[in-house]
Amino acid sequence: MSKKISVMLVDDNKIDLFIHHELIRQMDIAHTIAECPFATEALKFLEEHDANSWPDIILLDIHMPVMNGFDFLDKYALLPEELRSKCRIIAVSSSLDTGDKLRANESPMVLQLLEKPLNTTKLRNLLQSEKVI
């Protein structure tokens, strides 16, 4: 049996939040699923909480208003390493832009970029190969 994890979904699209929340719930891999409609909200949560409250995984949308996923990653990189080491980031995007894919996959903080909507088999395989679950 896989261990259950905590997941934070960061996405401005309410439909994608709903779909991804339900997919993760149905996968039965998470004991908690938090939703943040803005990257600024997710960053604020991380800045204000200790590592015990941080999610194991953040599913981060790349294209959002105010602060996009890449801006979030830049700010996230400034947080203490002992906190960041607890949390893994998976970028998600409906964009097929090659530049976005390269940029996301070149980030040392991003496990991988997955296309939206999430494919549960790909997500489970990634989490298992990275020994997250």
C-alpha positions in Angstrom: 0.0 0.0 0.0 1.3 3.4 -0.9 1.6 6.1 1.7 -0.9 9.0 1.5 0.4 12.5 0.9 -0.8 16.0 1.2 -1.4 17.9 -2.1 -1.8 21.6 -2.9 -3.5 22.5 -6.2 -2.5 25.9 -7.5 -4.7 26.9 -10.5 -6.8 29.9 -11.4 -9.2 27.8 -13.4 -12.1 26.6 -11.1 -13.0 23.7 -13.5 -9.4 22.4 -13.5 -9.2 22.7 -9.7 -12.4 20.7 -9.5 -11.3 18.0 -12.0 -7.8 17.6 -10.5 -9.2 17.5 -6.9 -11.6 14.7 -7.9 -9.0 12.8 -9.9 -6.6 12.9 -6.9 -9.4 11.9 -4.5 -10.3 9.0 -6.8 -6.7 7.9 -7.0 -6.8 7.6 -3.1 -3.3 8.9 -2.7 -3.9 12.0 -0.6 -5.0 12.5 3.0 -5.5 16.2 2.3 -6.0 18.3 -0.9 -5.8 22.1 -0.6 -6.8 24.4 -3.3 -5.3 27.8 -4.1 -6.8 29.8 -7.0 -3.8 32.1 -7.1 0.0 31.5 -6.8 0.2 34.5 -4.5 -2.1 32.7 -2.1 0.0 29.5 -2.2 3.2 31.4 -1.7 1.7 33.3 1.3 0.6 30.0 2.9 4.1 28.5 2.5 5.8 31.6 3.9 3.5 31.6 6.9 3.7 27.9 7.9 6.3 25.6 9.1 7.4 22.5 7.2 4.9 20.3 9.0 2.1 22.2 7.4 3.6 22.2 3.9 2.2 19.9 1.2 4.2 17.0 0.0 3.3 17.9 -3.6 2.3 21.1 -5.3 0.5 20.8 -8.7 1.3 24.2 -10.1 -0.4 25.7 -13.1 2.0 27.6 -15.4 -0.4 30.2 -16.8 -2.2 32.3 -14.2 -2.9 36.0 -13.8 -1.1 38.2 -11.2 1.7 35.7 -10.6 2.3 32.9 -13.1 3.9 29.6 -12.3 7.3 30.7 -13.3 7.1 33.8 -11.1 6.0 31.5 -8.2 9.0 29.3 -8.8 11.3 32.3 -8.6 9.8 33.4 -5.3 9.7 29.8 -4.0 13.5 29.4 -4.7 14.1 32.2 -2.1 12.4 30.2 0.7 14.7 28.2 3.0 16.0 25.0 1.6 15.0 23.0 4.7 11.4 23.9 3.9 11.6 23.4 0.2 13.2 19.9 0.6 9.9 18.6 2.1 7.8 19.7 -0.9 8.0 18.6 -4.6 6.5 20.6 -7.5 4.8 19.2 -10.6 4.0 21.9 -13.2 0.8 21.5 -15.1 -0.3 23.3 -18.2 -2.7 23.0 -21.1 -0.1 24.9 -23.2 1.8 22.9 -25.8 4.4 25.7 -26.0 7.8 24.1 -26.3 9.4 27.0 -24.4 7.2 26.5 -21.4 8.0 22.8 -21.4 11.7 23.4 -21.6 11.6 26.1 -18.9 9.5 24.0 -16.5 11.6 20.8 -17.1 14.9 22.8 -16.6 13.9 24.0 -13.2 15.5 21.9 -10.5 12.4 22.4 -8.3 10.0 20.9 -10.9 9.7 17.1 -11.1 8.1 17.3 -14.5 5.5 19.2 -16.5 2.3 17.3 -17.1 -0.4 18.3 -19.5 -3.9 19.3 -18.4 -6.2 17.6 -17.7 -4.1 15.3 -15.5 -3.7 11.7 -16.6 -3.9 9.6 -13.4 -1.7 6.9 -14.8 1.1 9.4 -15.6 0.7 11.2 -12.3 0.8 7.9 -10.3 3.8 6.7 -12.3 5.7 9.9 -11.7 4.9 9.9 -7.9 5.9 6.3 -7.6 9.2 6.7 -9.6 10.1 9.7 -7.4 9.2 7.7 -4.3 6.6 10.2 -3.2 3.9 7.6 -2.8 
